[in-house]
Amino acid sequence: MQIDIFSKASYEPKLTKIENGEYIFINNFFNHNESDQYFELLEKGIAWKQESMKMYGKDVMFPRLTAWYGETSKQYTFSGITLQPNPWNAELTEIKSRIEKVAEVDFNSVLLNLYRKGKDSISWHTDAERELGRNPTIASVTFGETRTFQLRHKHTNQRIDIELTHGSLLVMQGELQHYWQHQIPKTSKEKSVRINLTFRVIM
């Protein structure tokens, strides 16, 4: 399936500065047709896996599916597990090339999450692991169902909610990962599949 990677999206990048951080949010970074095609290709073509982690001596399954892609030497450790990268495929390389122009960063890895329904989630956390370096830039792309992305300041408890829609791009940068936690909360509402890609640089 050929995707028109040169089609023009109707967006205007806008930097939002907050206490101890900043972000760029573009609602329609990928147009609707591109987003539909990428969703279908990624849902079928990614090596999805349900990982587990140890909690109180028991194996607890992640409430979502994940996959790790990127340069062969860039493994990633979080929540007590270490992921070995799958090689880049054509779709991920195209997406990466597009978002690097906004983020002004050359990403070498991407963590993918597939949320199957409203009960799938990710709890409060920061992307501040040592291998991400100081003040990492994280670029988050959404295809599929809209989900609420929540930011919470570690010290003030200030909260910011952002609706991550089909084809949207969120770039988190500056000190944000050191001072703000984020999550995709569970919801009792009926939700269909959401695919999220978080591009990053592993040092």
For each residue, the residues with C-beta under 8 A, 3 or more apart:
1: 37 40 41
2:
3: 34 37 38 91 94
4: 7 33 34
5: 34 94 97 98
6:
7: 4 31 33 34
8:
9: 26 28 29 30 31 167
10: 28 31
11: 26 27 28 29
12: 26
13: 24 26 102
14: 24 25 26
15: 22 23 24
16: 22 23 24 25
17: 21 22
18: 21 22 23 151 160 176 180
19: 153 156 158 179
20: 153 174 175 176 178 179 180
21: 17 18 172 173 174 175 176 177 179 180
22: 15 16 17 18 173 174 176
23: 15 16 18 170 171 172 173 176
24: 13 14 15 16 102 103 169 170 171 173
25: 14 16 162 168 169 170 171
26: 9 11 12 13 14 29 102 168 169 170
27: 11 165 167 168
28: 9 10 11 31 32 165 167 168
29: 9 11 26 98 99 102 141 167 168 169
30: 9 34 35 38 98 141 143 167 169
31: 7 9 10 28 34 35 167
32: 28 35 36 166 167
33: 4 7 36 37
34: 3 4 5 7 30 31 37 38 167
35: 30 31 32 38 39 143 166 167
36: 32 33 39 40
37: 1 3 33 34 40 41
38: 3 30 34 35 41 42 91 95 143
39: 35 36 42 43 143 144 166 193 195
40: 1 36 37 43 44
41: 1 37 38 44 45 91
42: 38 39 45 46 91 112 143 195 197
43: 39 40 46 114 193 195
44: 40 41
45: 41 42 89 91
46: 42 43 67 69 112 114
47: 67 86
48: 65 66 67 112 114
49: 65 66 67
50: 61 62 64 65 66
51: 61 62 66 81 83
52: 59 60 61 62 81
53: 59 60 62 79 80 81
54: 57 58 59 60 80
55: 58 60
56:
57: 54
58: 54 55
59: 52 53 54
60: 52 53 54 55
61: 50 51 52
62: 50 51 52 53 65 66 79
63: 119 120 121 122 186
64: 50 113 114 115 116 120 121 122
65: 48 49 50 62 113 114 116
66: 48 49 50 51 62 83 111 112 113 114
67: 46 47 48 49 86 111 112 114
68: 75 76 83 84 85 86 109 110 111 112
69: 46 85 86 87 88 89 92 109 110 112
70: 74 85 88 107 108 109 110 202
71: 74 85 88 108 109 202
72: 85 87
73:
74: 70 71 85 108 109 202
75: 68 82 83 84 85 202
76: 68 82 83 85 109 111 129 131 202
77: 81 82 83 129 131
78: 81 129
79: 53 62
80: 53 54
81: 51 52 53 77 78
82: 75 76 77
83: 51 66 68 75 76 77 111
84: 68 75
85: 68 69 70 71 72 74 75 76 109
86: 47 67 68 69
87: 69 72
88: 69 70 71 92 93 96
89: 45 69 92 93
90: 93 94
91: 3 38 41 42 45 94 95
92: 69 88 89 95 96 110 197
93: 88 89 90 96 97
94: 3 5 90 91 97 98
95: 38 91 92 98 99 141 197
96: 88 92 93 99 100 107 110 199
97: 5 93 94 100 101
98: 5 29 30 94 95 101 102
99: 29 95 96 102 103 107 139 141 169 171 199
100: 96 97 103 104 105 106 107
101: 97 98 104
102: 13 24 26 29 98 99 139 169 171
103: 24 99 100 107 137 139 171 173 199
104: 100 101
105: 100 137 139 201
106: 100 201
107: 70 96 99 100 103 110 139 199 200 201
108: 70 71 74 200 201 202
109: 68 69 70 71 74 76 85 199 200 201 202
110: 68 69 70 92 96 107 197 198 199 200
111: 66 67 68 76 83 197 198 200
112: 42 46 48 66 67 68 69 195 196 197 198
113: 64 65 66 122 195 196 198
114: 43 46 48 64 65 66 67 120 193 194 195 196
115: 64 120 121 145 147 184 191 193 194 195 196
116: 64 65 120 193
117: 120 190 191 192 193
118: 186 187 188 189 190 191
119: 63 186 187
120: 63 64 114 115 116 117 186
121: 63 64 115 183 184 185 186
122: 63 64 113 125 183 184
123: 183
124: 152 181 182 183
125: 122 181 182 183
126: 177 178 180 181 182
127: 132 136 138 172 177 198 200
128: 132 136 177 178
129: 76 77 78 132
130:
131: 76 77 202 203
132: 127 128 129 136 177 200 201 202 203
133: 136 201 203
134:
135: 173 174 175 177 178
136: 127 128 132 133 173 177 200 201
137: 103 105 171 172 173 200 201
138: 127 171 172 173 177 198 199 200
139: 99 102 103 105 107 169 170 171 172 198 199 200
140: 149 164 169 170 171 172 196 197 198 199
141: 29 30 95 99 168 169 196 197 198 199
142: 146 147 164 165 166 167 168 170 194 195 196
143: 30 35 38 39 42 166 167 194 195 196 197
144: 39 166 192 193 194 195
145: 115 166 191 192 193 194
146: 142 163 164 165 166 194
147: 115 142 163 164 184 187 191 194
148: 161 162 163 164 184 185 187
149: 140 161 162 163 164 170 182 183 184
150: 159 160 161 162 182 183 184 185
151: 18 159 160 161 162 176 180 181 182
152: 124 157 158 159 160 180 181 182 183
153: 19 20 156 157 158 159 179 180
154: 179 180 181
155: 179
156: 19 153
157: 152 153
158: 19 152 153
159: 150 151 152 153
160: 18 150 151 152
161: 148 149 150 151
162: 25 148 149 150 151 170
163: 146 147 148 149
164: 140 142 146 147 148 149 168 170 194 196
165: 27 28 142 146 168
166: 32 35 39 142 143 144 145 146
167: 9 27 28 29 30 31 32 34 35 142 143
168: 25 26 27 28 29 141 142 164 165
169: 24 25 26 29 30 99 102 139 140 141
170: 23 24 25 26 139 140 142 149 162 164
171: 23 24 25 99 102 103 137 138 139 140
172: 21 23 127 137 138 139 140 176 177 182
173: 21 22 23 24 103 135 136 137 138 176
174: 20 21 22 135
175: 20 21 135 178 179
176: 18 20 21 22 23 151 172 173 179 180
177: 21 126 127 128 132 135 136 138 172 180
178: 20 126 128 135 175
179: 19 20 21 153 154 155 175 176
180: 18 20 21 126 151 152 153 154 176 177
181: 124 125 126 151 152 154
182: 124 125 126 149 150 151 152 172
183: 121 122 123 124 125 149 150 152
184: 115 121 122 147 148 149 150 196
185: 121 148 150
186: 63 118 119 120 121
187: 118 119 147 148 191
188: 118
189: 118
190: 117 118
191: 115 117 118 145 147 187 194
192: 117 144 145
193: 39 43 114 115 116 117 144 145
194: 114 115 142 143 144 145 146 147 164 191
195: 39 42 43 112 113 114 115 142 143 144
196: 112 113 114 115 140 141 142 143 164 184
197: 42 92 95 110 111 112 140 141 143
198: 110 111 112 113 127 138 139 140 141
199: 96 99 103 107 109 110 138 139 140 141
200: 107 108 109 110 111 127 132 136 137 138 139
201: 105 106 107 108 109 132 133 136 137
202: 70 71 74 75 76 108 109 131 132
203: 131 132 133
